Amino acid sequence: MRDIHPTALVSSDAELGEDVKILAHTIIEGNVTIGDRCVIGPFAVIRSGTRIGPDTHVHTGAVLGEPPQDLKYQGEPSFLILGAHNQIREFVTLHRATGENNATTIGDHNLLMAYSHVGHNCRIGSHCQFANYAGVSGHCTFEDYVIVGGMVGFHQYVTVGTMAMVAGMSRVLRDVPPYCLVEGNPARPRTINTRGLRRRGLTEEEINALHHAFRVIFRSELNLTQALDQLEAEDPATAQVRHLIDFMRRVHQGVLGRQYCR
């Protein structure tokens, strides 16, 4: 069963799952796949090359799968791939990738609030939240459980670590360490995202270990290599500290504070 409003324009080449609802004045092009129980529109546009997982709701005026805003793009086939249980709010824009058969990917259980934008070749994990007007440039990577405040701008190739929180109105030019709260113009690590970590079920021991690691990396007189060497010499007892160390090693080996910008 499918419920398609008579004013919607749905290509015969689009693949619609069971119990899909297409609202008024929505446009769905060919070479589009929409999973079971999705709700699309009204006035949404789903362009060719878009794949939407089940139980996703695309709200009013959102545009998914537009060609990338990238001068290198020459019309080659590429994709936008969304997982399941995503909420795509009003007038969100999500773009396909540059490069033949490349994809912009978004995981499961994400909330993208009104007017937020995800650019070409980005990789968004699961359980992330982007507040209104957040803008993500191309080739950015977000691990799981990231919270982004309103009107935040991300430079190309930035990586944001798991359970990080980016305060509203920040300008993010460098990678955001996992488990941290960053803020400012440009954004800088301020402290551990304690409240967010508790919500994710981390123990006080695990949170205290991250606070210690944060002080060694960002508040001591050691340079980054020395700080990470010291933490490794202490034989970090938690998986979170190990992940933080590994993340910061990759940043150090990258360019301009961005691990994938080479």
Number of C-alpha atoms within 10 A of each C-alpha: 10 14 12 16 16 12 14 18 16 21 14 11 13 17 15 21 17 14 15 21 20 27 21 18 19 23 21 26 18 16 17 22 21 24 21 19 20 24 21 27 25 21 22 25 24 29 22 24 23 27 22 25 22 21 21 25 21 28 22 22 21 24 23 28 24 21 24 22 15 12 7 9 16 12 11 12 17 25 28 27 23 25 20 20 21 25 19 25 21 22 22 24 22 30 28 30 31 27 18 13 12 16 22 27 23 24 20 21 19 25 19 25 21 22 21 24 22 27 25 32 25 27 20 24 20 21 18 25 19 25 19 21 21 24 22 24 18 24 21 25 21 24 19 21 24 25 22 24 19 21 19 25 23 23 18 21 23 27 30 28 23 23 26 28 27 27 18 19 19 22 21 24 20 22 27 27 25 28 28 28 22 24 21 16 12 13 22 21 18 14 16 25 21 20 10 19 19 13 9 11 9 14 11 12 11 17 21 13 16 25 19 14 23 22 14 19 22 16 12 11 11 14 12 16 12 13 21 21 13 16 17 14 9 9 10 16 12 13 10 19 24 17 16 21 21 13 19 23 15 15 21 15 14 14 13 15 19 24 20 19 16 9
